[in-house]
Amino acid sequence: MHARAVRFTDVTPERIDEIAGEVESQGPPPGVDSTGFTLLVDESQGTAIFIGFFESEEKMRDASAVFDQMDPSETPGTRASVDLCEVKVERSM
């Protein structure tokens, strides 16, 4: 499994609510074949981390190309960093 982790700054609670509603009603953008995602928000700092999960590195990189073309107004805030990772350990309790 692979994950694309993106850190955003300048995030507002209102924008997070908008993003959550869009994802729930529309799903991922066309061309993004993910197995799921996690959105972490720190309202006190105005930051968010979006982690998208993918079956393969190829699907993750294809999705990255789609996300990289997105208009900044479609994101939770200002993109501060992007990491393309292989998931080595995942555990739920």
Secondary structure, 3 states (H helix, E strand, C coil): CEEEEEEEECCCHHHHHHHHHHHHHHCCCCCCCCCEEEEEEECCCCEEEEEEEECCHHHHHHHHHHHHCCCHHHCCCEEEEEEEEECCCCCCC
